């Protein structure tokens, strides 16, 4: 049986402890963690972390992820830090940013788990309908954002609402990952 694939978005100002945790935890569980970003036509980009400015090389483009390929993934994670703020950039304000479009397409697939942690909620700003009415948690600084997006904020470290798993902060990455692993393993 093929290893379950987890798509994890990445950009500069990522929280190193969270990203490193995902890399090793999913590997330990026998999962295929694939980090992807907007590569702007490059074969590869190196992003720098927020705390230690640690480099992270990314070679997978989220823009090349079509729906058929997206169906091969078990989960999509939008991490904490400033990743989602950077990924929601668009040079054409009349178009949804590519990463937000990916999130919208992911939410159209109930068999694909969506993990959003901390400030990752910002990626939903251009596509608020995907979380409107959904129960979630996020960083306390985004409580107002969650309410403005029409979500039902729950004051817990991890919240599961069907195919959506949210966690409060990057320091709760272990809870997000373990919840996703349990949910994916239950389907296998």
C-alpha positions in Angstrom: 0.0 0.0 0.0 1.3 3.4 -0.9 2.2 5.8 1.9 -0.5 8.4 2.5 0.6 11.8 1.0 0.4 15.0 3.0 0.7 18.3 1.2 2.2 21.0 3.5 2.3 24.6 2.3 5.6 26.5 2.8 6.8 30.1 2.4 9.3 32.4 4.1 8.7 33.3 7.8 7.6 29.8 8.6 7.8 28.6 12.2 10.8 26.2 12.1 9.8 24.0 15.0 6.4 23.3 13.4 7.8 22.5 9.9 10.6 20.3 11.2 8.1 18.5 13.4 5.9 17.7 10.4 8.8 16.5 8.3 10.0 14.0 10.9 6.6 13.1 12.5 4.9 12.2 9.2 8.1 10.3 8.1 8.0 8.4 11.3 4.4 7.4 10.7 5.2 6.1 7.2 3.6 9.1 5.5 4.9 11.0 2.5 5.2 14.7 3.6 5.4 16.9 0.5 6.2 20.6 1.0 4.9 22.9 -1.7 4.7 26.6 -2.5 4.3 29.1 -5.2 7.5 28.9 -7.1 7.0 31.8 -9.5 8.3 29.8 -12.5 11.4 28.6 -10.7 12.4 25.0 -10.3 13.2 25.6 -6.7 13.1 28.3 -4.1 14.7 28.5 -0.7 12.6 30.0 2.1 13.9 31.3 5.4 12.3 30.5 8.8 11.0 33.1 11.2 12.9 32.4 14.4 16.3 31.2 13.2 16.2 32.2 9.5 16.9 28.5 8.8 16.7 27.8 5.1 14.1 25.4 3.6 14.4 24.3 0.0 11.1 23.7 -1.8 10.8 22.1 -5.2 7.1 21.4 -5.5 4.7 23.9 -7.0 1.2 24.2 -5.5 0.2 25.8 -8.8 0.8 22.5 -10.7 -1.5 20.6 -8.4 -4.6 19.8 -10.4 -7.7 18.2 -9.0 -6.8 14.7 -10.1 -3.5 14.9 -8.3 -5.1 16.6 -5.3 -7.3 13.5 -5.0 -4.2 11.4 -4.3 -3.5 13.3 -1.1 -4.8 12.3 2.3 -4.4 15.8 3.8 -3.5 19.4 3.1 -1.9 21.5 5.9 -1.8 25.3 6.0 0.9 26.0 8.7 1.3 28.8 11.2 3.6 31.8 10.9 3.5 34.2 8.1 3.3 31.4 5.4 -0.4 32.0 4.7 -0.1 35.8 4.6 2.7 35.5 1.9 0.8 32.8 0.0 -2.4 34.9 -0.2 -0.6 37.5 -2.3 -2.0 38.1 -5.8 -0.7 40.4 -8.5 -4.3 40.5 -9.9 -6.9 41.6 -7.4 -9.6 40.2 -9.6 -8.3 36.7 -9.2 -8.1 34.5 -6.1 -4.5 33.9 -5.1 -3.3 30.4 -6.3 -2.8 29.1 -2.7 -6.3 30.3 -1.7 -7.7 28.7 -4.9 -6.0 25.4 -3.8 -7.6 25.7 -0.4 -11.0 26.3 -2.0 -10.5 23.2 -4.3 -9.4 21.2 -1.3 -12.6 22.1 0.6 -14.6 20.8 -2.3 -13.2 17.4 -1.6 -14.6 16.0 1.7 -12.3 12.9 1.6 -9.3 15.2 1.8 -8.5 16.4 5.3 -7.7 20.0 5.8 -5.4 21.0 8.6 -5.2 24.7 9.4 -3.1 25.9 12.3 -2.7 29.3 14.0 -2.3 32.1 11.5 -2.8 29.6 8.6 -6.4 30.8 8.9 -5.4 33.9 6.9 -5.3 31.9 3.7 -9.1 31.5 3.9 -9.6 35.3 3.8 -10.1 35.3 -0.1 -12.4 32.3 0.1 -14.3 32.7 3.4 -17.2 30.5 2.2 -15.0 27.4 2.8 -15.0 28.0 6.6 -18.3 29.9 7.0 -20.4 28.1 9.7 -17.5 25.7 10.5 -16.2 25.2 14.0 -12.5 25.9 14.4 -9.8 27.3 16.6 -6.9 29.6 15.8 -4.4 31.9 17.4 -6.0 34.2 19.9 -4.9 37.2 17.7 -7.1 35.8 14.9 -10.3 35.3 17.0 -11.8 38.4 15.4 -10.8 37.2 11.9 -12.5 33.8 12.5 -15.7 35.6 13.5 -15.5 38.0 10.6 -15.1 35.0 8.2 -18.3 33.5 9.6 -16.7 30.6 11.5 -17.7 29.3 14.9 -14.7 29.9 17.2 -14.1 27.2 19.8 -11.6 27.9 22.6 -9.7 24.6 22.5 -6.2 23.6 21.3 -7.6 21.3 18.6 -11.0 21.3 16.9 -12.3 18.7 14.4 -15.2 19.7 12.2 -15.7 16.8 9.8 -12.8 17.1 7.3 -11.4 20.3 8.9 -8.8 20.0 11.7 -7.6 23.2 13.3 -5.1 23.9 16.0 -4.5 27.0 18.1 -0.8 27.8 17.6 2.4 26.4 16.0 3.2 25.0 19.4 0.2 22.7 18.9 1.6 21.1 15.7 2.0 17.8 17.5 -1.7 17.8 18.3 -2.7 18.7 14.7 -0.4 16.0 13.3 -1.5 13.3 15.7 -5.1 14.1 15.0 -4.6 13.9 11.2 -2.6 10.7 11.5 -5.4 9.1 13.6 -8.1 10.2 11.2 -6.1 9.0 8.1 -5.2 5.7 9.7 -8.9 5.1 10.6 -9.7 5.3 6.9 -7.0 2.8 5.8 
